[in-house]
Amino acid sequence: MNRVVHPIEVESYRRMRARLDTSHFPPLTRAVVERVVHSAADLDYAGDLVMDEADLEKAHAALHAGAPVVVDVAMVGAGITRRETVCRLKDAESGPGLTRSAHAIRLAHEQVGPGALWVIGNAPTALEELLTLDADPALVIGLPVGFVGAVESKAALRESGLPAVSNVSEKGGSAVAAAALNALLYHPTSAEEKL
């Protein structure tokens, strides 16, 4: 099913590409970079994001094969179109040494098991908790925002060796995390490209 793109989005991408050359990126990396930059109107993301094309290819295949998508907060889920998401924040509770966001990640892990795509755009503690679990993810989009724990949690994600999209700076948030996942959703599969 092809997505109908509004003329405003077409013009926005044209203007972005006039200011930012993304032609040197491989296809899925380019899609993620462009959608994140577009979502934040922040060209600096092009040099801030960290990802591997081979990881994105595997995640793209898993996503289009129906792998579950888990989000840390409802706002991330609201930004992901064309796909249902799992968010357990409403069911979670905080406790000694455990934030509500971290507990929600535990609950989601119990629900979906291995092979999910995890999209974390809000809480560094959610990303930290995911790294303690045996989640065997198809991909972790770890783009939490903030001045406390965000940089460290994203560095830990990169050091974990898990397939991931992250960034180096404090920047991030629900909109950019959702945009990274949407880039994979919107990118055609090989079957769609042949149509």
N, C-alpha and C positions, 0 to 999 in steps of 0.2 A: 504494500500500500504506500504510494508516494505521498509525501507531505506537500500540501499547498503552501507556498511561501508568499507572504504578503509583500507587496511592492516596497513598503517601508523597510522591511528587513533586507530586501535585495539592495536597496540604496544604501542602507547602513553598512552592509558588508562591502559594497563598492568603495565607500569612503574610507572604511577601515583599511582595506587592502591598498588604497592609494597612499596611506601613511605607514603601513607595516608590510614588509615583504615576508610572506610565509612560504614562498615557493620552494625553499630548501628543505622544508620538513617533509618526512614521509606522510602518506595520506591520512592515517588515523591521528597521528600526532598533530598534523596541521588542522584537522577537524576540531580536535580538543582545544588547541591553542586559540584558534579563531573564535570558537563559541564562547570560551571563557573571556577572552579579550572583549568580545562583543557584549557579553552580559554585564561586564563591569565598566565598559568604556575606559579601560585601563591598558594601554599598550605595553606597560612594563611586565605584564604577565607573560609575554612572549619569552622573556629571559629568566623568569622566576619559576616557571613550571618545570617539573622533572618527571619524565616518563620514558618508557621503552616501547618502541613500535611492536616488537614481538609480543609483549605482554598485552598491548591493546588489541592485537589481532585475535589472541586467544579469548580475551574478555568480550570482544565484539561477537565472536562466534557463540560463546556461552550465553550472552544476553539475548541474541536472536534465536537461540535454541530454547529459551524460556527460563533461564536461571533466575532465581529470585533476586530482587533488589531490596536491600535493607537500607534505611535512612536513620540518621540519629535524631532528627526532629521533623515535625510535620511540615515546617516551612520548606525543607529540602524536598520532601515528597510532593508538596504542592507545585514545585517548579519542574518536576519530572512529568512530562507529558507522554501519552501513548503507552504508559505502563503502570500497573499497580505496584505499590511499594509496601514494605513492612516497616512499621514504626511502633515500638513498644513503650514509648515514653509515658503514655497515659497510665500504663500498668506498673510502672517502675516506682520504687521508693528509695530514698537516700538512707544511709545508715553510717555508722562509724567507719571512716575510711573508704566509703563508697558513695559516689555522687549518683543522683537519679539517672543521669545520662549513661553512666557506666553500667548501672543495673539494667537499663533498657537494652543495652548491647548484649548482656548476658541472656536476657529473656529472648531476644531476637535470635541469638545463636541456637538456643534450645529449640526454637520453632523451625528454623530453616536448615540447620545443619551445614555441611560443607558445600562449596561450589557457588556460593552467592556472590553478588556484587555488593559491596558495602560502600555507602556514600555518606561521608561524614563532613559536614560543613559548619558545624556550630561548636561542638564541645570537644576540646582536647582530651578530656577525661574519657570520652567515648572511644576515641582512637586509641588511647593508652590501654583501655580495657580490651578492645579487640585484639591488640597485640599479645595479650596474655592467654587468649583462647586458641584452641586448635581448630580454627575456622576453615582452613584450607580454601581461601577465597579465590574466586575467578579474578577478582580485582578489588583493590581498596582505593577508592577516591578519598584521599585524606587531605581535606582543605579546611580544617577548622581555623577560625579567626581569633585573634586576640593577642594581648601582650603578656599573658601568663599561660605558659604551657603549650601554646600553639606551635612555636618554632621547634621546641624540644620534641613534641609528639610527632611532628612531621619528619624530623631527623631520625627518630627511632623507627618510624615506618620505613624510611629508605634503607636504614641499616638492617632491617629485619629480613630483607631479601624477598619479601612478598611482592607479587605483581601490584604495581601502584601508580597512581597519579598523585603527586604532591607538589608543594612549592616551598621555597626556601624562606620566604619572609613571613611576617606576622599576618599578612593579608590572607583572605579567604572568605568564607561565609556561605550561607545557604544558596544564594543565587549562583555563585561560581561552581559550587559542588554539583548542583543540579545541571548546570550548563555542561560540565564535563561528561556527565552521564548521558545527557541528551545528544551530545556530539556522536556518541557511539550508537545511540538509538536511531538517529537520523541518517547516519552514514549507511549507504546501501550495502546489502549483502551481495555476493557474487551473482546469485540468482536474479536479484533485482537489477543489477547492472546490465544483465543480458536482455532485459525486456525493452 
